[in-house]
Amino acid sequence: MQRDALRDARAYLRWLGRMGMVIPRAEVQAKLDEMQENTDNHGQPRTKEAGRQLSRLAQVVAACRKCEIGHTRKNSVFGVGNPAAALVFVGEAPGAREDETGKPFVGPAGNLLTQELARHGVTRDEVFICNVLKCHPPNDRDPVADEIIACESYLLQQLDIIQPKMLCALGRFAAATLLKCPIFIMKLRGSWQSYGGRPLFMCLHPAAVLHSPANRSLFSSDIEALARAYHAAKGGPGAPDIRTNR
C-alpha cells in the first residue's frame, strides 16, 4: 500500500505538470523523499524490515559468549519496543528480574519509568528500551571494561537499525559509558549531550529515584523535558534544535 501511494503521488504530480500548474519542486521532492525513506525496496514499511533486522541481531546476542557473564546469565536481555522508535532509552545492565524474563526494566524501576512517560503522553510501545550490557552481571555488580567493550557494538548496531532521533541515558553508569568519561549525574541530569551523532539526554535512573524518593521531582522534570523534545521531533522532518554540551 505504501508503494502504491508513492506511485500514485508521482503520477498525480506529472498530471499537474501537464496541466501547466506551477509545482514547488523542492517541497514536493522533499515529501517524495520522505515517503521513499519510509518504505523498503519491496514497498513495505521500514518498521517491518527494522523488526526483522533486530530479531536477527537478538539471536546473535543470545548466542554471544564474548565475556564471562555470557556464561553465567540465564537470558540475554536484548531490548524491547518500537523497531523504528524516535526515542531510545539506554540503561546500565539487566537486573535479576530482567535476567529471568529476558526483558529490560520490568521491575519497580521499569514501572516508575512507564508511569512517568505516560504522564507526559509517551507509551512504552512507541519507544525502544535497552541497556549497555545485554547480560546480567552477577550480584548486580557494576559492569567492567571488557564487558562494555564486548557489548557496545550490539548497542551501536541496534541504533543503526532503529535510526532514532534522540537517545536518553538512564543513570550515571549508562551516561558515563556513552560519554566515555566519568560524570556526576546530578550535575548533568536534564542536559543534552551527544552519542554517535545523536542528541543524548541525561536522566536520573528510576531505580535511584526509588532509593532516594526526594529525587522524584527531579526525575519527573527530566522526563517532562525529554517528552517535550520527543513530541516536537515527531511533529517535524528531523530532530529538534537541541544544543548539546559536547
C-alpha positions as a Python dict, from the first residue, in 0.01 Angstrom:
ca = {
    (1, 'M'): (0, 0, 0),
    (2, 'Q'): (284, 238, 80),
    (3, 'R'): (443, 164, -258),
    (4, 'D'): (110, 231, -437),
    (5, 'A'): (72, 564, -258),
    (6, 'L'): (420, 670, -370),
    (7, 'R'): (347, 568, -730),
    (8, 'D'): (12, 749, -731),
    (9, 'A'): (168, 1064, -587),
    (10, 'R'): (427, 1075, -862),
    (11, 'A'): (160, 1017, -1130),
    (12, 'Y'): (-53, 1297, -987),
    (13, 'L'): (240, 1538, -991),
    (14, 'R'): (313, 1453, -1355),
    (15, 'W'): (-52, 1523, -1439),
    (16, 'L'): (-37, 1859, -1262),
    (17, 'G'): (271, 1945, -1465),
    (18, 'R'): (97, 1860, -1792),
    (19, 'M'): (-192, 2084, -1689),
    (20, 'G'): (55, 2372, -1664),
    (21, 'M'): (28, 2416, -1291),
    (22, 'V'): (326, 2559, -1102),
    (23, 'I'): (466, 2297, -864),
    (24, 'P'): (706, 2389, -576),
    (25, 'R'): (955, 2123, -681),
    (26, 'A'): (1187, 2143, -381),
    (27, 'E'): (897, 2099, -138),
    (28, 'V'): (742, 1821, -344),
    (29, 'Q'): (1070, 1634, -381),
    (30, 'A'): (1130, 1654, -8),
    (31, 'K'): (790, 1495, 54),
    (32, 'L'): (856, 1221, -203),
    (33, 'D'): (1195, 1154, -45),
    (34, 'E'): (1026, 1124, 295),
    (35, 'M'): (775, 874, 156),
    (36, 'Q'): (1054, 675, -7),
    (37, 'E'): (1259, 674, 312),
    (38, 'N'): (969, 519, 499),
    (39, 'T'): (948, 221, 263),
    (40, 'D'): (1194, -55, 179),
    (41, 'N'): (1269, -194, -167),
    (42, 'H'): (954, -406, -157),
    (43, 'G'): (722, -119, -64),
    (44, 'Q'): (680, -241, 294),
    (45, 'P'): (701, -10, 595),
    (46, 'R'): (1050, 33, 731),
    (47, 'T'): (925, -77, 1072),
    (48, 'K'): (878, -433, 947),
    (49, 'E'): (1228, -453, 798),
    (50, 'A'): (1380, -297, 1111),
    (51, 'G'): (1193, -553, 1319),
    (52, 'R'): (1338, -836, 1114),
    (53, 'Q'): (1689, -696, 1146),
    (54, 'L'): (1653, -654, 1522),
    (55, 'S'): (1525, -1011, 1553),
    (56, 'R'): (1832, -1141, 1371),
    (57, 'L'): (2061, -931, 1590),
    (58, 'A'): (1882, -1056, 1903),
    (59, 'Q'): (1966, -1411, 1801),
    (60, 'V'): (2333, -1314, 1769),
    (61, 'V'): (2323, -1156, 2115),
    (62, 'A'): (2155, -1466, 2263),
    (63, 'A'): (2439, -1681, 2132),
    (64, 'C'): (2715, -1439, 2242),
    (65, 'R'): (2978, -1565, 2482),
    (66, 'K'): (3240, -1294, 2429),
    (67, 'C'): (3270, -1219, 2801),
    (68, 'E'): (3229, -1408, 3126),
    (69, 'I'): (2872, -1303, 3204),
    (70, 'G'): (2761, -1457, 2876),
    (71, 'H'): (2825, -1790, 3050),
    (72, 'T'): (2657, -1706, 3381),
    (73, 'R'): (2338, -1524, 3280),
    (74, 'K'): (2007, -1704, 3231),
    (75, 'N'): (1873, -1494, 2945),
    (76, 'S'): (2016, -1223, 2727),
    (77, 'V'): (1818, -900, 2753),
    (78, 'F'): (1825, -752, 2405),
    (79, 'G'): (1568, -474, 2435),
    (80, 'V'): (1201, -416, 2360),
    (81, 'G'): (984, -162, 2187),
    (82, 'N'): (918, 1, 1854),
    (83, 'P'): (1176, -108, 1590),
    (84, 'A'): (1150, 238, 1432),
    (85, 'A'): (1131, 439, 1754),
    (86, 'A'): (1219, 807, 1752),
    (87, 'L'): (1343, 773, 2111),
    (88, 'V'): (1568, 503, 2258),
    (89, 'F'): (1633, 467, 2632),
    (90, 'V'): (1967, 316, 2735),
    (91, 'G'): (2017, 180, 3085),
    (92, 'E'): (2315, 20, 3255),
    (93, 'A'): (2262, -357, 3262),
    (94, 'P'): (1984, -610, 3330),
    (95, 'G'): (1899, -694, 3690),
    (96, 'A'): (1797, -1030, 3833),
    (97, 'R'): (1433, -995, 3729),
    (98, 'E'): (1534, -894, 3376),
    (99, 'D'): (1766, -1195, 3367),
    (100, 'E'): (1466, -1417, 3446),
    (101, 'T'): (1231, -1263, 3190),
    (102, 'G'): (1469, -1158, 2913),
    (103, 'K'): (1309, -810, 2907),
    (104, 'P'): (1453, -479, 3032),
    (105, 'F'): (1301, -257, 3301),
    (106, 'V'): (1027, -496, 3415),
    (107, 'G'): (1057, -437, 3790),
    (108, 'P'): (960, -141, 4010),
    (109, 'A'): (1209, 88, 3831),
    (110, 'G'): (1057, -2, 3496),
    (111, 'N'): (708, 60, 3631),
    (112, 'L'): (811, 405, 3751),
    (113, 'L'): (957, 488, 3409),
    (114, 'T'): (642, 365, 3234),
    (115, 'Q'): (417, 569, 3464),
    (116, 'E'): (620, 885, 3426),
    (117, 'L'): (629, 854, 3047),
    (118, 'A'): (252, 801, 3038),
    (119, 'R'): (200, 1119, 3239),
    (120, 'H'): (361, 1306, 2950),
    (121, 'G'): (188, 1130, 2663),
    (122, 'V'): (451, 866, 2580),
    (123, 'T'): (385, 490, 2588),
    (124, 'R'): (645, 217, 2618),
    (125, 'D'): (523, 63, 2295),
    (126, 'E'): (629, 365, 2090),
    (127, 'V'): (985, 390, 2225),
    (128, 'F'): (1267, 136, 2247),
    (129, 'I'): (1433, 42, 2577),
    (130, 'C'): (1763, -143, 2613),
    (131, 'N'): (2083, -149, 2819),
    (132, 'V'): (2452, -100, 2753),
    (133, 'L'): (2505, -461, 2866),
    (134, 'K'): (2279, -735, 2736),
    (135, 'C'): (2351, -979, 3019),
    (136, 'H'): (2309, -962, 3395),
    (137, 'P'): (2632, -907, 3593),
    (138, 'P'): (2645, -1146, 3891),
    (139, 'N'): (2529, -998, 4222),
    (140, 'D'): (2421, -680, 4039),
    (141, 'R'): (2779, -553, 4036),
    (142, 'D'): (2884, -273, 3800),
    (143, 'P'): (2987, -383, 3450),
    (144, 'V'): (3362, -400, 3384),
    (145, 'A'): (3559, -275, 3086),
    (146, 'D'): (3578, -596, 2882),
    (147, 'E'): (3203, -649, 2919),
    (148, 'I'): (3131, -296, 2800),
    (149, 'I'): (3365, -335, 2502),
    (150, 'A'): (3207, -667, 2409),
    (151, 'C'): (2852, -532, 2425),
    (152, 'E'): (2875, -178, 2289),
    (153, 'S'): (2893, -299, 1930),
    (154, 'Y'): (2547, -452, 1977),
    (155, 'L'): (2411, -121, 2103),
    (156, 'L'): (2558, 59, 1802),
    (157, 'Q'): (2401, -195, 1569),
    (158, 'Q'): (2066, -151, 1741),
    (159, 'L'): (2081, 224, 1689),
    (160, 'D'): (2189, 183, 1328),
    (161, 'I'): (1880, -31, 1264),
    (162, 'I'): (1630, 175, 1464),
    (163, 'Q'): (1761, 516, 1349),
    (164, 'P'): (1619, 710, 1646),
    (165, 'K'): (1608, 1087, 1651),
    (166, 'M'): (1723, 1102, 2012),
    (167, 'L'): (1855, 891, 2300),
    (168, 'C'): (1813, 902, 2676),
    (169, 'A'): (2079, 770, 2913),
    (170, 'L'): (1920, 641, 3232),
    (171, 'G'): (2156, 690, 3523),
    (172, 'R'): (2520, 761, 3594),
    (173, 'F'): (2670, 442, 3460),
    (174, 'A'): (2490, 443, 3126),
    (175, 'A'): (2568, 812, 3080),
    (176, 'A'): (2937, 770, 3167),
    (177, 'T'): (2969, 469, 2934),
    (178, 'L'): (2814, 651, 2640),
    (179, 'L'): (3011, 972, 2700),
    (180, 'K'): (3334, 776, 2758),
    (181, 'C'): (3422, 975, 3071),
    (182, 'P'): (3334, 988, 3442),
    (183, 'I'): (3033, 1207, 3511),
    (184, 'F'): (2836, 1346, 3804),
    (185, 'I'): (2476, 1267, 3712),
    (186, 'M'): (2326, 1525, 3948),
    (187, 'K'): (2520, 1792, 3760),
    (188, 'L'): (2445, 1669, 3406),
    (189, 'R'): (2087, 1547, 3452),
    (190, 'G'): (1842, 1737, 3236),
    (191, 'S'): (2110, 1836, 2984),
    (192, 'W'): (2168, 1729, 2623),
    (193, 'Q'): (2495, 1568, 2521),
    (194, 'S'): (2576, 1360, 2211),
    (195, 'Y'): (2641, 995, 2128),
    (196, 'G'): (2715, 866, 1781),
    (197, 'G'): (2600, 1195, 1631),
    (198, 'R'): (2259, 1176, 1802),
    (199, 'P'): (2123, 1401, 2079),
    (200, 'L'): (2163, 1224, 2413),
    (201, 'F'): (1955, 1331, 2713),
    (202, 'M'): (2089, 1282, 3064),
    (203, 'C'): (1831, 1144, 3309),
    (204, 'L'): (1829, 1001, 3660),
    (205, 'H'): (1783, 625, 3676),
    (206, 'P'): (1437, 533, 3809),
    (207, 'A'): (1593, 278, 4046),
    (208, 'A'): (1799, 556, 4205),
    (209, 'V'): (1480, 757, 4246),
    (210, 'L'): (1315, 466, 4426),
    (211, 'H'): (1613, 453, 4663),
    (212, 'S'): (1604, 832, 4713),
    (213, 'P'): (1240, 946, 4688),
    (214, 'A'): (1348, 1306, 4741),
    (215, 'N'): (1471, 1299, 4381),
    (216, 'R'): (1129, 1207, 4240),
    (217, 'S'): (1053, 1565, 4137),
    (218, 'L'): (1388, 1587, 3954),
    (219, 'F'): (1313, 1264, 3767),
    (220, 'S'): (968, 1392, 3673),
    (221, 'S'): (1123, 1715, 3549),
    (222, 'D'): (1374, 1521, 3339),
    (223, 'I'): (1105, 1308, 3174),
    (224, 'E'): (887, 1612, 3112),
    (225, 'A'): (1171, 1792, 2931),
    (226, 'L'): (1254, 1481, 2731),
    (227, 'A'): (889, 1427, 2635),
    (228, 'R'): (861, 1784, 2506),
    (229, 'A'): (1160, 1733, 2278),
    (230, 'Y'): (1030, 1394, 2169),
    (231, 'H'): (686, 1526, 2073),
    (232, 'A'): (849, 1813, 1884),
    (233, 'A'): (1073, 1570, 1695),
    (234, 'K'): (779, 1353, 1591),
    (235, 'G'): (598, 1654, 1451),
    (236, 'G'): (880, 1768, 1224),
    (237, 'P'): (1102, 1626, 948),
    (238, 'G'): (1404, 1592, 1175),
    (239, 'A'): (1532, 1614, 1530),
    (240, 'P'): (1461, 1931, 1727),
    (241, 'D'): (1723, 2201, 1754),
    (242, 'I'): (1889, 2064, 2068),
    (243, 'R'): (2202, 2243, 2185),
    (244, 'T'): (2433, 1971, 2317),
    (245, 'N'): (2717, 2036, 2555),
    (246, 'R'): (2966, 1817, 2373),
}
